[in-house]
Amino acid sequence: MSEYFGKDVQKLGFGLMRLPKKGEEIDIEQVKQMVDMFLEAGFTYFDTAFVYQGSEEAAKKALVERHPRESYTLATKINAMAAGSEKAAKEQFATSLERTGAGYFDFYLLHALMEDNYKKYDEYHLWEFAREQKEKGLIRHLGFSFHGGPQLLDQLLKEHPEVEFVQLQINYADWENPSVASRANYEVARKHGKPVVIMEPVKGGSLANPSAAVKRLFEGCHEDMSCASWAIRYAASLDGILTVLSGMSDIRQMEDNLSYMKAFQPLVEEEQRIIEQVQKILSRSPEIACTACHYCTEGCPKQIPIPEIFTAMNKHLGSGKLSEAVADYQKAVEGAGQASACIDCKQCERACPQHLEITAYLKQCAQALEQ
């Protein structure tokens, strides 16, 4: 349990980005069950965003309309890159209030700041706007989520001392990854004394289903613990953590997370040594480090399903299962753009929080999978 802002916050947060679906629609009835399980276990932190399609509305139906306002804390985000003007950006706040029906936001974040976009938040005067909403009582705590490097993070925290917390991508796979800089960014946040909300602790789900070599290491220590549990406990074991967000997609994942986080125990020395071995294995992995956030697909002129293509390719790169990878690829691009349709506009690369060389990977995928 973490105590910040005069309240206790459990170290597991419910990320509402990857909610269960029935067909193309969010499965609200299953989300209701997951919300109830989460609250009944004593957890309170829910995280959504203006750009998470259908998520804020789902939060209203499954959470806000069914539980007392004081029984949970709700976070959402404003995204300058999803707006074509300052007016449109600021209108996101009112829209989020309407979609959620929450009345106010316990935590409000400027969304996905990095080197390519942070100036847009200045240009649209969103820092001042957020402070104004806080003065009105519509925001309780102000922060930002971040996908850039430590130098920019340090700069932003110096320029905006009003920031009360930061949301960072931290997981054991990216701890020393120079593109993500989990460790370096975490150390900057600690230097400034800012509590950290952790996102992507399971790296888009990839750490829940790692290679056979990694699974053997985990199972040799705890036969009955899921691979996802190692990732979330690793993140929650760090100092200065407000909460660790898990983007749970079904009741089974909720049950698993609650099983070990309800009575959370930090990693012990033996478990830390196993994580170090796993990090060495992952450092040699040829797989594409995509978290399937889909930020890359929103503006793709060729409507290429990039994350699904990379998932198929990783089946080939990680396990050598070329025929299965080809079948998954064909299913992914049915009715959409193929990898070879990429026109190298690099819109996807500018949007990618992982800073992946997406266009180069697409060429690699086209060569391997388009048979």
N, C-alpha and C positions, 0 to 999 in steps of 0.2 A: 504494500500500500504506500502511496506517495501523498505527502501533505503539501499542497501549494494553494495559494490564493485563499487561505483560511478554510479549506475543505479537504477531505480525504478522497483520493481518486485511486481506484483499483488499477493495477498495472496491465489490465487487458481492456482495449477499446474495440468497439464493433465498427469496422470500416464498411460503409454502405456503398462501395464502388462496384463490387462484384456479387450482387444479390442473385438468388436463385431465379430461374425463369421457367415459364411455361410457354414454349414456342419462342416468340419474340417479346413477350410481355413478362414483367416481373411477377413472380409468384407471391402475391401479397399474403395469402393464407399461410404459406410456409414462413414468410418473413415475420408474421405475427407470432408464430410459435417460437421462432428464434429470439425475437425481442423479449418475449415473456421469460424464456429460459435464462437469458442474459441478465435481466433484472432480478429474477428470483435468486440467482447465484450471488447477488450483491454487487454486480458491475453496473456502471452508470454512463460511461462515455460513448457517445455515438458520433460518427464523423461522416459528413456528406459534402457535397459541393454543387455549385450552380451548374457546372458542366457535366456532372454525372447523370446521364439521361435517365429520368424517371425516379431517381434516388430520393430527391427531396419530397416528392409526392408520396413515395413509399414510406418515408419517415413519418409523414403526417398520418397516413392510414394505419400503420402498424404500431406507431409509438405515441405520437402526440395526442391523437384522438382517443387513446385507450388507457393512458397512464397519467397520473398527476404530474404537473409541470415540475414540481420540486423533486421528483423521484429520478430524474435523469439530467444529464448535461448534453447539450447538442452543439456540435461544431459544423460550420459550413464555410464556404470560401467564395471570394470574388476573383474573377479571371479577366484580366485586361485584354489578353490575346483573343478571347472569345467575343470581344466587343469591337465595333467599328468606330466608336467615338467615345468621348468622355461621358456624354449623357447616357449612352447605352450601357456603359460599364457601371455607372452609379445606379442605374435602374435594376441591375441584378440584385441589389440588396433588397429592394421592395418586393421583387419577384420571389426571392428566397423566403422572405417572411410570409408571403401569401401561399407559396407552395407547401411550406412546412406547417403553417398555422401556429408556430411556436411562441409568438409574441416577442421574443428576444432570443439572442444567441449567447450561450455561455462562452463560447470560443468562436472567434471570427478571424479568418486568415486571408491575407493576400496570397494568391494561389500560384505555386510552381515558379517562383522567382529563380532566374538564372541569368547568365551573362547576356544572352540574346534578347531578353525581354524586360529586365528590371527597370529600364528607363521609361518604359511605357506606363508603369505605375506612378512615376513622377509626372509624366506628361499629362496624365488624366487626373492628377491630384487625388489619388486614391488613399494615400496615407492620411491626408487631412480629412478626407471624407470619412474614413473609418474612425478617426478620433472624434469627429462630430457625432457619429452614431453612438459612440461609447458615452459621450457626455449626455446624450439624450436617454441613456439607460437601455438602449437597444442592443448593445454589445457589452458583455461583462469583462471579457479578456481578449486582448488583441495580439495577434501573432502573424507569422507567415510560414508557408511551406517553401522548401528550398531544394533546388536541383543543380546548383552551381558549385564553384570551387571555394576553398576556405578564404582566399583573399577577398572575394566579393562578400562572403558572409560576414567577415570581420568589418568590412566597410559599412554594410547595411546596419549592423548592430551598433556601430559607432554613430551613424547618422540618425538612427531611430531608437533612442534609449527608451521610448515609450513602449517598445515591444516587450511583451511579458513572457512569451514562449516562442520556440521555433519547432517546426516539424521537419525532420530529416529522414532521408533514406538510410537506414542502418541495418545491416545483416552481416553474418559472418563471412559470406562470400564476397561482399564488397568492402570489407573492413580496410583493405589496403589497395583496392581498385582505384587507380588514378583518375578514371573517368567519373566515378561516383564520389570518391574521397570520404567514405563513411567516417573513418577514424579522424581525419584532419578536421572535418566539419564539426564532429562531436566535440573535439578539443576546443575549437573556437567558441562554441556555445557554452561550454563549461567555463572558459576563461571569462566570458561576459556574465556568468551567473544566471543563464537563462535555462529554465526547465525545457526538456526535450520531449516532444511527442514523436514516436518512431513510426514511420511508414515503411512498407515493403519489407517487413522482417523475414518473410518467407519468399521474397523476391518474385512476386507474381505467382506464387505457388510452385515454382521450380524446385525450391528446397524441401518441399513436401514429398517430392518423388525424385530423389537424386539417383546417381548411378549405383550399380550393385555394390561397388567397392565401398561407397559411403554408407550404404545401408548396413553392410556387414559390420562396420565399425560401431555404428549406433546400436545395432541389435546385440553385439557382443557385450555392451555395457548395460543396456536396459532393453531386454527382449520385448517388453510390453509397451514401450513408449514410442509414439509416432515420430517420424522424421521432422514433421512440422513442430512438434513440441521442443525439439532441440533448438530450432531456429528462434522461436518466440522466447524461450527461457534465456537464450543467449542475449537477446536484446534487452529483456527485462532485468537482467542481472547487472546492467551498467548503472553507475551512479547518476543521479540527477534526472531520472526518467519520470515524466509525468504519467504517460501510459504508452502501451504498445498496441498499435492498430493491427487488427487481423481482418482482412477482407473475406469474411466467411460466406460461402456460397450455398451451403445446405445445412440441414440439421445435424448431419453426421460430423461436419467440421466444427459446429458449435459445441456438440457434446465432447469432442476430443479436446478442444481448447479449455473448456470449463473443467475437465477432469484433472488437469495439472495446474491451472492458473488460479483456481478457487482457493487453494492452499499453496500459493506460489513459494517455491524454494529456489534460490539462486543456484547457478551451476557451481559445483564443487571443483577442487583442483583436478581430479581425475577426468571429469567431464570437459574441463577447459583444455586439457591435453588432447582429448579426442577431437575437439573442434579444431585445434591446430593441425592435426593430421588431415582432417577433412579439407581445411583450407589449402593445404599443399596439393591434395588431389585435384581440387577445383581449379587451382591456378594453372594446371596442365590441360584442362578441358577445352576442346575445340568448339563447344556449343556456343550459339549466339545468345548473348545475355539479355534477352528481351523479357520484360515483365508483363507484357500484354495489357498495358494501360490504355492502348488505342488512341493516345494523343496524336500519333503519326497519321492516322487514317482520316481524321476529321476534314482535312483540307486536301486530300490526295486527288488530283485531277483525273486519275485513271481508276479510282475506287479499288485500289489494290488492298486486299486483306492482309496487311503486312504481318501482324502478330501470328495469325493462323499459318501463314506460309513459313515463318520462322519456327513455329512449333513442329511442323512437319519436317523441316530441314534438320532440326535437332534430333529427331528420331534416327536420321541417317548419320549425323555427325557424332552423336553420343553413343549409339548402340550398333551402328552399321546396318540398320534395317532399311535398306534402300527401297525394297518393294513396298513396305508399309508406308514409308515416307512419301513415295510417289502417290499411293492411294489417298493418303491424308491430304496431300497437296491438291490433287484433282478435286477432292470434295471441297476444299477451302476456296478454290477459285471458281467454282461453278456459279455462273451468273455474275462474276466479278472480274476484276482485272488480273491477268497473270503477272508473274514476276517480270517477265520480259517486256511488259507494257510500260515499265518505268521510263519516264522521259528525263530523268536526272535533274528534276527541278529543285530537289533537296528541301522542299517544304517539310517533309517528314523529319529530316535530320535537325532542322531548326526547332522542331517541336519535341524532339525525343529527350526525356529526362535522363536517359542513360547515356546520351551523347554517342549513340551507335552510328557507324558508317553504313546507314541503311541501304543506300543505293548500291554500294559495293556488295553487300550481302545479297541483295535482290538479284544481281547479276550471277552470283554464285549459285543461288537457288534455281534460277532459270536454267543454268547449265546442267545442274545435277538432276532436276526433278521434271523438267518439261521433255518427256520422251514421246 
